[in-house]
Amino acid sequence: MANKKSKTGYKAPKQAQSESKTEQFGQTSQQPVSPGRSDIHWQSYGLDQIAQALVLDALETDKDSLNESHKMRMAAAYGLERFWGEHLRLRNSKKDADKLKSRYWKAAWDELVKVMGKGGVSLPNQAISAGDTAAIRTMSEALWQLDTDVQRISLSVLTQLCDCLVWWTQRYKGVK
């Protein structure tokens, strides 16, 4: 099968041309990703759709929360524990606006946990009070004690989720 050019002139790889609708929307393909490796299949896990839903929810709840998307993307570089803990800092604030931002951070974390669960990775996600230092310590240690590969993969997925959040934020921020 020859490569086809799109209207933009981009020449898509053969494999991308043969993707079905189910593959594009996160379903496991039946064709191996690399020749000779039948155990590897593409799975998007719907990060873009998850991010869009989170951004739209934030837009409906508190438009100012959308500014947090960029902060989330920056925080992802510092590790899972720091990303997870940010919702507690904001929840503990006396400002109502910060409490709404806290919900946005927590919702993003909850979605990461669900996505990683679909991939067979269990991330800790206990409900914790912002003032319960013992529970915070336990949760932080659980995140730090994850296998190094699990941490790296989770951070990669979190980074991509945050990139999607930023993209959708830029698209909807001007919406009234």
C-alpha positions as semicolon CSV with decimal commas, in nm:
position;residue;x (nm);y (nm);z (nm)
1;M;0,000;0,000;0,000
2;A;0,152;0,333;-0,103
3;N;0,165;0,629;0,131
4;K;-0,109;0,883;0,069
5;K;-0,066;1,258;0,094
6;S;-0,325;1,462;0,275
7;K;-0,451;1,798;0,152
8;T;-0,182;1,967;0,360
9;G;0,092;1,773;0,183
10;Y;0,187;1,569;0,489
11;K;0,279;1,217;0,392
12;A;0,137;0,992;0,663
13;P;0,314;0,669;0,754
14;K;0,155;0,352;0,622
15;Q;0,045;0,246;0,967
16;A;-0,133;0,575;1,040
17;Q;-0,325;0,547;0,715
18;S;-0,462;0,208;0,807
19;E;-0,595;0,306;1,151
20;S;-0,959;0,234;1,205
21;K;-1,199;0,461;1,397
22;T;-1,174;0,237;1,704
23;E;-0,795;0,274;1,709
24;Q;-0,820;0,652;1,690
25;F;-1,044;0,662;1,994
26;G;-0,836;0,447;2,226
27;Q;-0,937;0,093;2,141
28;T;-0,662;-0,164;2,116
29;S;-0,568;-0,242;1,757
30;Q;-0,530;-0,593;1,629
31;Q;-0,219;-0,507;1,429
32;P;0,121;-0,497;1,599
33;V;0,288;-0,156;1,625
34;S;0,629;-0,283;1,527
35;P;0,709;-0,573;1,295
36;G;0,779;-0,892;1,485
37;R;0,629;-0,760;1,811
38;S;0,277;-0,890;1,844
39;D;0,257;-0,793;2,214
40;I;0,263;-0,416;2,160
41;H;-0,049;-0,226;2,053
42;W;-0,132;0,144;2,042
43;Q;-0,374;0,266;2,309
44;S;-0,441;0,639;2,356
45;Y;-0,652;0,601;2,672
46;G;-0,849;0,908;2,562
47;L;-0,625;1,170;2,726
48;D;-0,741;1,442;2,490
49;Q;-1,107;1,368;2,560
50;I;-1,043;1,357;2,934
51;A;-0,861;1,691;2,921
52;Q;-1,139;1,853;2,719
53;A;-1,399;1,736;2,971
54;L;-1,191;1,866;3,264
55;V;-1,144;2,205;3,097
56;L;-1,513;2,236;3,010
57;D;-1,608;2,144;3,368
58;A;-1,366;2,407;3,500
59;L;-1,506;2,661;3,256
60;E;-1,858;2,597;3,387
61;T;-1,751;2,597;3,752
62;D;-1,496;2,879;3,767
63;K;-1,338;3,029;3,457
64;D;-1,039;3,150;3,664
65;S;-0,952;2,788;3,740
66;L;-0,845;2,749;3,380
67;N;-0,525;2,937;3,464
68;E;-0,426;2,634;3,668
69;S;-0,371;2,422;3,355
70;H;-0,038;2,590;3,287
71;K;0,062;2,552;3,652
72;M;-0,032;2,184;3,637
73;R;0,194;2,135;3,337
74;M;0,484;2,299;3,521
75;A;0,418;2,100;3,839
76;A;0,425;1,770;3,650
77;A;0,799;1,820;3,602
78;Y;0,852;1,810;3,979
79;G;0,701;1,468;4,037
80;L;0,384;1,286;4,125
81;E;0,384;1,380;4,493
82;R;0,415;1,751;4,426
83;F;0,142;1,741;4,163
84;W;-0,086;1,541;4,392
85;G;-0,020;1,765;4,694
86;E;-0,108;2,091;4,521
87;H;-0,481;2,030;4,560
88;L;-0,432;2,014;4,938
89;R;-0,248;2,346;4,948
90;L;-0,526;2,514;4,753
91;R;-0,802;2,343;4,950
92;N;-0,653;2,474;5,274
93;S;-0,667;2,833;5,149
94;K;-0,915;3,081;5,291
95;K;-1,004;3,202;4,943
96;D;-1,308;3,044;4,780
97;A;-1,142;3,077;4,439
98;D;-0,854;2,859;4,558
99;K;-1,096;2,592;4,677
100;L;-1,241;2,577;4,325
101;K;-0,889;2,550;4,181
102;S;-0,824;2,269;4,428
103;R;-1,115;2,074;4,281
104;Y;-0,967;2,115;3,932
105;W;-0,628;1,979;4,048
106;K;-0,793;1,690;4,229
107;A;-1,011;1,607;3,929
108;A;-0,698;1,596;3,709
109;W;-0,528;1,364;3,959
110;D;-0,835;1,140;3,979
111;E;-0,840;1,110;3,601
112;L;-0,469;1,022;3,596
113;V;-0,536;0,746;3,849
114;K;-0,820;0,608;3,631
115;V;-0,608;0,616;3,315
116;M;-0,315;0,447;3,484
117;G;-0,555;0,186;3,624
118;K;-0,668;0,104;3,269
119;G;-0,303;0,045;3,188
120;G;-0,258;-0,189;3,484
121;V;-0,083;0,064;3,711
122;S;-0,234;0,134;4,051
123;L;-0,156;0,481;4,185
124;P;-0,247;0,565;4,544
125;N;-0,546;0,797;4,574
126;Q;-0,673;0,803;4,928
127;A;-0,913;1,079;5,032
128;I;-0,714;1,299;5,268
129;S;-0,793;1,602;5,477
130;A;-0,565;1,899;5,412
131;G;-0,476;1,909;5,783
132;D;-0,405;1,538;5,833
133;T;-0,024;1,538;5,822
134;A;0,006;1,167;5,899
135;A;-0,216;1,077;5,602
136;I;-0,029;1,324;5,380
137;R;0,300;1,167;5,483
138;T;0,166;0,816;5,410
139;M;0,035;0,918;5,068
140;S;0,360;1,097;4,979
141;E;0,568;0,797;5,081
142;A;0,344;0,566;4,879
143;L;0,406;0,781;4,571
144;W;0,781;0,802;4,632
145;Q;0,805;0,426;4,684
146;L;0,650;0,339;4,349
147;D;0,875;0,143;4,118
148;T;1,098;0,380;3,919
149;D;0,952;0,264;3,588
150;V;0,598;0,314;3,720
151;Q;0,693;0,665;3,832
152;R;0,841;0,750;3,492
153;I;0,548;0,611;3,298
154;S;0,298;0,785;3,526
155;L;0,483;1,114;3,492
156;S;0,488;1,075;3,115
157;V;0,114;1,019;3,108
158;L;0,057;1,307;3,352
159;T;0,271;1,536;3,137
160;Q;0,072;1,443;2,827
161;L;-0,256;1,493;3,012
162;C;-0,138;1,837;3,124
163;D;-0,028;1,923;2,770
164;C;-0,380;1,837;2,658
165;L;-0,526;2,050;2,940
166;V;-0,317;2,346;2,829
167;W;-0,423;2,300;2,467
168;W;-0,795;2,288;2,551
169;T;-0,756;2,578;2,794
170;Q;-0,612;2,791;2,516
171;R;-0,909;2,701;2,295
172;Y;-1,182;2,773;2,549
173;K;-1,039;3,047;2,767
174;G;-1,202;3,320;2,560
175;V;-1,545;3,154;2,581
176;K;-1,792;3,344;2,793
